[in-house]
Amino acid sequence: MSSDDLKERIRQIALPLVNAHGLVLWGLELVSSQRPLVRLYIDCHKTQAEDKVHDEEARVAADLEQCEAISRDLGLALDVENIFSGPWQLEVSTPGLSRSFFALEQMVDYLGDIIEARLFSPLPSGTRGRRTWRGKLTEVTESSFFLEPVAITEDDQVQMLAEPVVCIPWTSVRKVNRVALFPRTPKPGKKSVRKNA
C-alpha cells in the first residue's frame, strides 16, 4: 500500500471517530520511518464567535481530554484494522495558532493573516528563485492563493514590502502555515528617545 493510500485509509477510519466527538478532522500527516508516526490534527467546528478571524480569544480549540479520547479510540481502531505490521506511534493535537493548511478551502477563514509558504521549487521568472514566501493572505481561489509579501521584525512587527502580490498554485506547495505573531508592546511609561543629530 502506497503512503497516499495508507493516509487515505487512516483518514477514513479517523473521520467518523473525530466527528462522533463533535470535532473536525483538520489534517493528517504520516511520517515514515522504522516506526511510523501518525499525526492527527483536530479542531472545533467554526462558531459565530470565530468569524472574527483576528480575535484570538474568540477562537475555540479542542481540549486535552478530547485529544486523549480520540487518541485512545483511533489507536484501538487502527490496531483492530491491522493498519501497521509493526510498532507505530500516534499523536493527536490541535492545529494551534501556527496551523498548517491541508487544503485550500481551509485558508479562506484566514484572509488578512500572515502566511508562510514553502514550495517544492521556485515559482516562474520574476521571483528570484525563492522557495519560501511570507505574506498577507489576500485571496484564495479554487487552485491557488495570493500573498502580499511582508518582512517580520525581531519583535514580530509586520512590514509590508514594495513587491508585487504573488500567486502561489496549491500544487507548488510543500508546506503552508499561518504565522503566529506576538508583537512586543512598549511598557507603560517608557517612551523611545530620539537623539538629536
N, C-alpha and C positions, 0 to 999 in steps of 0.2 A: 504494500500500500504506500503510495507516494505521500510526501509530507502534506501536500494540499488536501489530499483525500482524507488523511488522518485528522487534520484540523477540522474538516467539514463534519466528519463522524463525531468528533468530540463536541463540536458546536451543536449538532442535532440532539445529543444526549443532554448537554448543559442547558439548552434554551428552555425546555419545559420546567426544569428544576428551578431556574432563576425566576421565570415567570410565576411559578407557584408561590414564591416568596414576595410577589408584588414588585419585583425589580426588573431592570432592563439589562440584557447582556450587551455591554458596551464594546468589548473586544476580547480577542483570544490570541495568545502567542504560544507557539510551540518551539522550545529551544532544544535542538537536537544535540545530544552528547551521549556519553556512555550511559548516563542516567537521564532520560528525557525529562524536561521540565515543562509543565503546562501552566501558563499564566492566564488567569481568567479575571477580567475586569467587569465589575457590576456597578450599576448606577440606579438611582431612583428615577421614576417617571417625572417628566417635566411638569412643574406646577405653575400656577399663575404667578407665584412669587418669583419663580426662576426666570420669568420673562425679562426681568431686569438683569440683563447679562452682566453688567459691570458691578452689581451689588453682590459681593462675595458672601455676605452674611445671609442673603436671601436664598442662596443655593443650599439644597438639601442633599446629603450624601447617605449612602448605605452605611450602617454602623458595624462595629466589630462583631456583634452577635450574629448579624445576618451573614457576614463573610464566613464566619466559622460554621454556621448551619449549612450554607451552600457547599463549603469545602467538604464537610462530612458527607452530605448527600451525594455530591458528584464523585467523591473518592470511592464510595461504595458502588455507585453505578458503573464507573469505569472498570472497577475490579470484576463486577459481575459480567460485563461485556467482554472482558479479557482483551482490552484495547492494547495493552503493552505486555510483551512476553517476559520482561524482566523488571527490575526495580525502576520506579519513576517517582517524580515529585509533582505536587500540585500547590499553586499559590493562588489565593483568591483575595482580591483587594478592589478598592475603588480607583477610578482613573486619576483622582487627585486634581489639584489646581493646574498642574503642568501636563494635563491629559494628552495622550496620544490620540490621534484620529484614525479610525479604521475604515471609514467610508466618507465620501464627500458630503453626504447629507448630514453627517454629524457636525460639520463645520458651520452650518447655516446659523445656528444659535450663537455663534461666537464672532459674528461680524463686528468689526471695530476693535477686536482684541489683537494682541501681538502674537504672531505665529512664527515658528521656526520650521523650515522645510529642508530636509536633506535629500538630495537627489541621487539617482543611480549614476548619472553622468550630467555634465554641464548642459544647459539649455543652448539652443542655436545661437548664432552670432549676435554680438552686441551685449553679451552678459559676462564677458571677461573670464570665462572658464570657471565661474563659481558653481560649486555643488551645494553650498549651504546659503539659504536666504532667510533673512529675518525681516518681517514687515507687518504693517497693519492690514488685517484681512478686510478687503473692501468689497469683494464679490465672490459668490460661489455659483458655478454653472453645473450642468449635468456631467461635464468631463474635466473641469479644471477649476482653479481658484486664482484670485488676484491678490497680490501683496504690494503695498506701498512701502518701499524699503525704508528701514529705520536703523539707527545705531542705539545701543543701550549703554549708558554710562556706568561707572563703577557703583554709583549709588542708585541704580535702577531707574534712572530718568530716561525717557524716550526722546530721541532727537530724530526728527524727520530728515531724510537725506534728499539732496537735489538729484534724484534719479527717477526715471520713469517707472510707472507701475509695471510689475512683471506678471505675466500669465504663466502659471505652472500647471501643466497637464497632470492629472492624477496618475497616469501610467508612468510618469517620470519619478514619482515619489518613492523613496526608500523608507523614510520615516518623517512624520509631521506631527508636531505637538504645539500646544498652547504654551506661551512663555508666561510664567507667574512672576509678576513684578512686585517688589516691596520697597517702593521709594522711601528713602530716609527723609524725614522732615526735620527742619531745624528745631532745636529745643526752645521752649518759650523763654523770651528774654534775651536770647542770643541772636545777634544780627551779624551779617557778614560785614567786614570793614574793608573799604576800598582805600588803598594808599594813593595819595596824590603823586603824580609823576613829577 
